[in-house]
Amino acid sequence: MGTEPIAELVARVTGHIYWDRKPSFLLSADVYDQWAIFAVEEGEFRYRVGSVSGTAVAGDLVLCPPGEEFGRETVTPLSFHVLHVEWNRPDEEMAALFPKRRIRLADRVRLKSTYGYLRRAARDYPDLSSLNHSAHLLRDLFQLYEMEQEERRAASPLPAPSGDALMDRAAEEIRTLAGGEVSLNELAARLGFSPVQFTRRFRAAYHRLPSDYLRSVRLSEACRMLAETSLTVGEIAERCGYESGFSLSRAFSVRLGTSPSAYRKAHRL
């Protein structure tokens, strides 16, 4: 499908209904002519889309392609939106893009705002302008999903082993040293490489530069500390190898498109 953002693939919303604290579904299963998206605000329900099944809770979007049976059963009273969507790509491509038939959104602050606007749009349905508004808000949800996915990718450590024992050792050393000053040139020398040789071999093993991996390790640890501790941004920066809280904030802005304080607010349990 290329690299076109998911949010840009939403072509048209043809229907939008909001249900508030629905105790049960009238039909235990249904088949739709268009894509159906169930966006959960509150509550929990069990679903089965074709051969895929699971449980959806607040913050989940369950997607059902046309022609697939959508089985559902409420677990607790359910507040949710049902949007019928036409994409600007073939249905089989879109089905491949969402193999689990569910996406999960974590930023509850952003969700609360977007869902509030969606309720207003549902209230005005079937006015055409309300459907255009619903489509805009749905794109906002998919944009949020993409941002959170990028955040997870940026904050994830590299998989191991790579098949190259020396580069596995290099990655381990980077993880160990990431909280302080790290000289990748010195690490290359300890492993018997020139800086250029080391960069090429590391990239061949992990498909990214050593400096990128170092940044990801530091950012991953900073994300963890923001979510799990009460340390200040400056204290976290010091423990994660950043020069200052400003440097950490800049890294968040560049890599994740948010600030440390906003990340903490969205992810703190």
N, C-alpha and C positions, 0 to 999 in steps of 0.2 A: 504493500500500500504506500510505500514511500515514507516520507517524514511529515506529511501534512498533519497539523495538530488536530486532535480529536474534536475540539470545540468547533473547528471550521467545517467539520463534516455534517453538522446538524443543519439540514436544509429547511425543514418546515414542520411545525407542530400543527396537526389537523384536529386535535381534540384535547381538552384539559378539564379534568374533574377533580375536585378536592373532597375527601371524606374525613370527617372529624370524629375520632373515637368510635369507629365502626366495630361493633362487637364480633361480627362474623361476616364471611362472604356469602352472598346469595347463591353463587355458583362455586362449587369446589374446584372447577376446572373450566377453562375456556380456550378458544383458538381465535387469534386476531388476524385481520387482513393486512395490518400494518404493524410496525414495531410498537410494542407497548412498554412503557417505562413506569415502574412503580417506585416513587421516591418517598421514603419513609421519614416522617417527622417524629412521631412518637409510637411506642408499642413494638410488637414483635409478631412476625408470622413465618410459618414454614412454607417453602415454595418448591416447586419442581418445574423446571423448564426443559422440555424434552427429556434427556437422560441425566440432566444436571439437577441436583437438589441441594438444599441448604436452609439456613435460617437467616432472615433479614431483620435488622434492628434499626434504630434511629441513626440516620446518616448513610444508610445503604440505598443504592439504586439497583433495582432488579430489572433486567432487560430481557424481553421476550421477542424473538424474531417472528415475523409473520409465518403462519402455518405450523408453528410448534405449539403443542399443548402446554398451557400454563396452569399448573395445579397449585392451590394455595389454601392455607388454613391458618386462621388467627390463633396466636398464643395468648396475647393480651389485647385489649381494645386498641385499635389501630387508627392513627391519623396519618394520611398519606395522599399523595398526588398520583393520578394516573394521566400520563401524557401519551398520545399517539403521535408517532413521528415518521416522517419520510426523510431518509438520508439522501445525500447527493452522491452516493456510491452504491454499487450492487449489494444486495442483502447478504450474499455469501461472504463478501469481503468484511462487512460489518460484523457478521456472526463470528468470523475468525478473529476479529479484533477483541471480542468479548467472550472468550471461551468459557469462563466461569459464570457468565450471565449475571454477574453482580459486581459492582464496584463499591468501595467503602471510602467515605470521606471523613476526615478527622477534625477539620477546623470547625468546631461547633459554633464559634462566634460568627464566622462568615455564613455558615449554613442557616443560622437563625435569621439573619437579615434577608438572605435570598429566599428562604421559605416564606417569610412574611410578605415579600413582594409577589411570590407565586400565588399565595392565597388571594391577594387582590386581583390578580389576573384571572384566576379561576372563577371568582365572583362575577366578573364581567363577561365570561364566555357565554355565547359563541360569537361575540363581537370580534371582527377580524383583527382589530388593533390589539385586543387582548391576547389573541393567538400569537401575534408578532412579539408581544411582550413576553409571553411564555417561552417562545423560542430563544429570545435573548437571555432570559434567566437560565434556561436549560444549558445554553452554551457557557454561561458563567459557572455552572456546576461542573461541567466537563473541563473547563479551564482550571478550576480548583483541583480537580482530580489529577490533571497533568502536572500541575505545580507540586502537588504532594508526592507524586511518583518520582519526579525529578529530585525532590528533597530526599526521598528514600535512597535513590540511586547514588546521590552525592554523599550521603552519610553512611553508606554500606562499605564494610571492609571488603577487600578483594577475596574471591574464592581461592581456596588452597586445597591441594597442591597444584602448581601450575604445570608440573612435568619437568621443570628445570630446578634441580635441587639448589643451585647457587642463588637463583632468583627467589626461590621460596625463602632462603636464608636472608636475603636482602629485604624482602617484604616484612619478615619477622623483626629484623633489626629496626626497620622504619617504624613499625608499630610500637616497639619497645622505647625508642628514643623520641617519639613524636611530641611528648610533653615538654621537651627542652629544646636546646639549640641542636639542629641537625645539619651536618655538612654532607651532602650527597657525594661530593667529590672525595671526601675522606672515606666514605663508605665504599665507593668504587675502588679506591686504592687498596683498602683492606681486603677486598675480594679479588684483587689482581687485575682490575680493568682501568682503562682510561675513562674519563667522564663520558666521552662519546660512545665508547664500546659498551659501557654500563647502561646508558640510556637506551641504546639500540636493543640490547639483549633483554632488558626489563620490559620494553615495549613489545618485543616479540613474544614474551611469556605471558604478559598480562594485558596487552593491547591498550596500554596507557603509559604515560611518562611517570618516572619515579616521583617527580615533583607533584604531579596530580594525585598520586596515591597518598603522599604525605599530607596534602591538603584535605583529602577525603577522611583520613584517619583522624586528623585534628578536628574536623568539623563534626564527625560522628561522635567523638567524645564530648565536644561542646554541647551537641544536641542532647546527649544523654544526661549531662549535668544540669542543663536547663530544666529538663523534665523531672529529674529525680532529686535535685538538691535545692537548697535555698542560698547557695553561693551567689555573690554579686557577679555581674557580667565581667568586671575587672578581675575578680578572683578566678573565674572560670577561664578567662583568657590566659592568665598566668599559668594555670595548670595544664593548658592545652597547647602551649608552645607559641601563643600569639604575643606580639610585643605589647599590646595594650587592649583595653576594652574597645577602643576605636577600631583597631585592626580586626578584632573579632566581628564587630558590627559591620564593617566593610565586607568581610568575607561572607557574612549572611546575606547582605544585600546583593552581592554579585552572584553567589552560587544558588541561593534559595529564594531570592526575591522578597525577603522579609527582614525583620529585625529580630535580635535575640529576645527582646521583651515580648514581641508579638508571638514568636515561636513558643516561648514559655507559657504564655496565656492560653494558647491553643492546645498545648500538649500536657500541661500540668494536671495530674490526677489528684 
